[in-house]
Amino acid sequence: MTATHLAVERPPDAGEALVRAPLYIGQVRCDPPVILAPMAAVTNPPFRILCRELGAGLVVTEMISARGLAEGSRRSLEMLDVRPSERPVCVQVFGADADDLARAAVVVERAGADMIDINMGCPMKKVVKSGHGAALLREPRKVFEVVQAMTRAVSIPVTAKIRAGWEESNAVDVARAIEDAGGAAVTIHARTRGAMFEGHPDLGEIAALKAAVSIPVIGNGDVRDVASAREMLALTGCDAVMVARGCMGYPWIFRELAASLRGEVIPSAPTLDERRGLLLRHIDLYVETYGERITCLQIRKHLLWYFRDTPGERVIKERMEGLWLIAQVKGAVDEALGACMAPGLRFARGLDSHPNRRQLPRAQG
Ligand SMILES: Cc1cc2nc3c(=O)[nH]c(=O)nc-3n(C[C@H](O)[C@H](O)[C@H](O)COP(=O)(O)O)c2cc1C
């Protein structure tokens, strides 16, 4: 345990309903305080729109290069595709140069985003070797400089997403630097960079941040269902929860969390008809955004996630190489759903580990 840790003891009502009021980040209303996490190659407009429709109070884009935005790179500007139907939406950028980040923030604000977030948590080698992502955690002074440059450049709220630290915890120092520089909120993925995506998140880190800063603290790490969200809220006092792997293939988690935080009856898991409706809508949103060819390629991984650990997964795998037309994709969805008609069949909920990991541990129910 580090000096900044707070002991978190399970209060008697940790399993009971935990109702939360909408959260304001600056002027931006996040209702309910349940947020779709930024995920590279996942949280594009179609997925973000679905998650908002299912109840997420705020959605965050994939990370976009601040230098790319500042210099007008076509690829970066294409990724900066925010729609009125998904608002409130936060655009996440990565970078380490204060001037790039300030210029990128202006581009993001002009694009109609409600908020901008800087990535201080990505652990991947190709990101940290340029001083971006989690590498910033090693330099709280630099954190102050880049956040200040951004807050001075725009009027929308500037937030940061951090980890507990690089190898050792220093999240409190980093969060204070963010607050002092005018940051409007801080999200903490409660693992160090060294831990990558392994092991349990350390809820004590989130509680320590909540006690140390007065801006909203958003907790992140292993929120997979209503129970884990309630536990994080109750044990840490954080102002909102952020969900990443728990919604991959299971975006319905947002309607469950939304109902729970509003004190409403938690809806049951989706029926096969509801699943079909959502999958077809996901495909249609994808086609509207990217056209048929890209949809046929990119939707495949989503289909595998939707059918993970069911007989439908095998159907999708067998048909995978032949999915070149939307009609074929929709046909595969129907065939996979048909394979899942057995009474009592249970679908998995979200992913258990990073999808780039080869061996995915299997979760039940
Ligand atoms: C496929 C994938 C892509 C991710 N991309 C980003 C990203 O672009 N920016 C970021 O800050 N975090 C990214 N993350 C980290 C998540 O936002 C989140 O912090 C992490 O997965 C822990 O939350 P979870 O336990 O709910 O998955 C990514 C995670 C996954 C699984």
The ligand as a MOL file (V3000), in Angstrom:
LIG
                    3D

  0  0  0     0  0            999 V3000
M  V30 BEGIN CTAB
M  V30 COUNTS 31 33 0 0 0
M  V30 BEGIN ATOM
M  V30 1 C -9.5500 -2.5110 -27.5200 0
M  V30 2 C -9.2190 -1.4360 -26.5260 0
M  V30 3 C -8.8270 -0.1920 -26.9930 0
M  V30 4 C -8.5300 0.8300 -26.0750 0
M  V30 5 N -8.2060 2.0800 -26.5560 0
M  V30 6 C -8.0440 3.1110 -25.6680 0
M  V30 7 C -7.8690 4.4550 -26.1290 0
M  V30 8 O -7.8650 4.7480 -27.3370 0
M  V30 9 N -7.7120 5.4320 -25.1790 0
M  V30 10 C -7.7250 5.1560 -23.8420 0
M  V30 11 O -7.5920 6.0740 -23.0150 0
M  V30 12 N -7.9040 3.8990 -23.3800 0
M  V30 13 C -8.0800 2.8940 -24.2680 0
M  V30 14 N -8.3320 1.6290 -23.7950 0
M  V30 15 C -8.4330 1.4030 -22.3360 0
M  V30 16 C -9.8940 1.5070 -21.8780 0
M  V30 17 O -10.4440 2.7760 -22.1310 0
M  V30 18 C -10.0040 1.2020 -20.3740 0
M  V30 19 O -9.2540 2.1450 -19.6530 0
M  V30 20 C -9.4830 -0.1910 -19.9950 0
M  V30 21 O -9.8870 -1.1720 -20.9320 0
M  V30 22 C -9.9750 -0.6000 -18.5930 0
M  V30 23 O -11.3880 -0.5830 -18.5480 0
M  V30 24 P -12.2570 -1.9540 -18.5920 0
M  V30 25 O -11.7680 -2.8170 -17.4720 0
M  V30 26 O -13.6850 -1.4870 -18.4610 0
M  V30 27 O -11.9570 -2.5970 -19.9120 0
M  V30 28 C -8.6070 0.5840 -24.6790 0
M  V30 29 C -8.9880 -0.6870 -24.2320 0
M  V30 30 C -9.3140 -1.6770 -25.1300 0
M  V30 31 C -9.7540 -3.0150 -24.6020 0
M  V30 END ATOM
M  V30 BEGIN BOND
M  V30 1 1 1 2
M  V30 2 1 2 3
M  V30 3 2 2 30
M  V30 4 2 3 4
M  V30 5 1 4 5
M  V30 6 1 4 28
M  V30 7 2 5 6
M  V30 8 1 6 7
M  V30 9 1 6 13
M  V30 10 2 7 8
M  V30 11 1 7 9
M  V30 12 1 9 10
M  V30 13 2 10 11
M  V30 14 1 10 12
M  V30 15 2 12 13
M  V30 16 1 13 14
M  V30 17 1 14 15
M  V30 18 1 14 28
M  V30 19 1 15 16
M  V30 20 1 16 17
M  V30 21 1 16 18
M  V30 22 1 18 19
M  V30 23 1 18 20
M  V30 24 1 20 21
M  V30 25 1 20 22
M  V30 26 1 22 23
M  V30 27 1 23 24
M  V30 28 2 24 25
M  V30 29 1 24 26
M  V30 30 1 24 27
M  V30 31 2 28 29
M  V30 32 1 29 30
M  V30 33 1 30 31
M  V30 END BOND
M  V30 END CTAB
M  END
